[in-house]
Amino acid sequence: MTTHNDEWAWLLHRRIADAIKDARQGRLTGQQLANDTERLGYPITRSQVANYESGRKQSLDVAELLVLAAALGVPPIALLFPRLPDGDVEVLPGQVMSSAEAMRWFTGEIDSTERQSDLGRLITLTRKRFDVERKRDRYRAGVDMLLATDEQQRATNAILDLADAAEEIRELNRQIATLPGAVVAGHEEGRTR
């Protein structure tokens, strides 16, 4: 007798298997994928891939998921919730949400009741800091370019933007450091890389 839980697990595996198949379709043969996993240091044979894609193998451990995603050049979460952003997925038995919401749940940005835990807040702040650091690096490149072209006013504005980004990173680091389990190594107060 099949239960809803068994059906959910089977559908989860089927969804991941289909996502693997879709990600390699037209780009990689099963053997090429197996070769790429071996180069990554965690070999998964062509027959293991074929068995998973066909449904003969009903499980995939976390290590296999990570290595297959890397070999396919896709984020692991795209294999778990491939219908981004708005396709519905059953994340747990009887709990359906959009793939975008599932992604946020999986990364801890929200829990199943739309609340954010300390770890979720840590993830959100870390992601925001990463985005601001990328913005800061673009500003820095722009300043260097403007200074080389003798556009003083635009360079001054870009320097001010760069200082604002540095202050925003410091503030994010202060917020991150207040959360349990946070590690803020290499981002001392005032450091802007």
Backbone hydrogen bonds, N-H to C=O, Kabsch-Sander energy under -0.5 kcal/mol:
donor,donor_aa,acceptor,acceptor_aa,energy
7,E,3,T,-2.3
8,W,4,H,-2.8
9,A,5,N,-2.4
10,W,6,D,-2.5
11,L,7,E,-2.7
12,L,8,W,-2.4
13,H,9,A,-2.4
14,R,10,W,-2.5
15,R,11,L,-2.6
16,I,12,L,-2.3
17,A,13,H,-2.8
18,D,14,R,-2.7
19,A,15,R,-2.0
20,I,16,I,-2.4
21,K,17,A,-2.5
22,D,18,D,-2.9
23,A,19,A,-2.4
24,R,20,I,-1.7
25,Q,21,K,-1.5
27,R,24,R,-2.4
28,L,24,R,-2.9
33,L,29,T,-2.3
34,A,30,G,-2.3
35,N,31,Q,-2.7
36,D,32,Q,-2.4
37,T,33,L,-2.2
38,E,34,A,-2.0
39,R,35,N,-2.2
40,L,36,D,-1.5
41,G,38,E,-1.5
42,Y,37,T,-1.9
49,V,45,T,-2.1
50,A,46,R,-2.7
51,N,47,S,-2.8
52,Y,48,Q,-2.1
53,E,49,V,-2.9
54,S,50,A,-2.2
55,G,51,N,-0.8
55,G,52,Y,-0.7
56,R,51,N,-1.2
57,K,51,N,-2.3
58,Q,56,R,-0.6
65,L,61,D,-2.4
66,L,62,V,-2.6
67,V,63,A,-2.5
68,L,64,E,-2.8
69,A,65,L,-2.3
70,A,66,L,-2.3
71,A,67,V,-2.8
72,L,68,L,-2.2
73,G,69,A,-1.1
74,V,69,A,-2.5
78,A,75,P,-1.6
79,L,75,P,-0.6
79,L,76,P,-1.3
80,L,76,P,-1.3
81,F,77,I,-2.9
87,G,83,R,-2.7
89,V,97,M,-2.9
91,V,89,V,-1.0
91,V,95,Q,-1.8
92,L,95,Q,-1.0
95,Q,92,L,-2.8
96,V,94,G,-0.7
97,M,89,V,-2.4
99,S,87,G,-2.2
100,A,85,P,-2.3
102,A,98,S,-2.8
103,M,99,S,-2.6
104,R,100,A,-2.0
105,W,101,E,-2.6
106,F,102,A,-3.1
107,T,103,M,-2.1
108,G,105,W,-1.2
109,E,104,R,-1.9
110,I,104,R,-1.2
111,D,115,R,-2.7
114,E,111,D,-2.4
117,S,115,R,-0.5
121,R,117,S,-2.7
122,L,118,D,-2.5
123,I,119,L,-2.2
124,T,120,G,-2.6
125,L,121,R,-2.9
126,T,122,L,-2.5
127,R,123,I,-2.5
128,K,124,T,-2.4
129,R,125,L,-2.8
130,F,126,T,-2.3
131,D,127,R,-2.2
132,V,128,K,-2.4
133,E,129,R,-2.7
134,R,130,F,-2.1
135,K,131,D,-2.1
136,R,132,V,-3.1
137,D,133,E,-2.2
138,R,134,R,-1.9
139,Y,135,K,-2.5
140,R,136,R,-2.7
141,A,137,D,-2.1
142,G,138,R,-2.4
143,V,139,Y,-2.8
144,D,140,R,-2.4
145,M,141,A,-2.2
146,L,142,G,-2.8
147,L,143,V,-2.8
148,A,144,D,-1.5
149,T,145,M,-1.0
150,D,147,L,-0.7
151,E,146,L,-1.9
152,Q,150,D,-0.9
155,A,151,E,-2.3
156,T,152,Q,-2.7
157,N,153,Q,-2.3
158,A,154,R,-2.4
159,I,155,A,-2.4
160,L,156,T,-2.1
161,D,157,N,-2.2
162,L,158,A,-2.4
163,A,159,I,-2.4
164,D,160,L,-2.4
165,A,161,D,-2.3
166,A,162,L,-2.2
167,E,163,A,-2.3
168,E,164,D,-2.4
169,I,165,A,-2.4
170,R,166,A,-2.2
171,E,167,E,-2.4
172,L,168,E,-2.5
173,N,169,I,-2.7
174,R,170,R,-2.1
175,Q,171,E,-2.3
176,I,172,L,-3.0
177,A,173,N,-2.5
178,T,174,R,-0.7
178,T,175,Q,-0.8
179,L,176,I,-1.9
182,A,179,L,-1.8
187,H,184,V,-1.0
191,R,188,E,-2.0
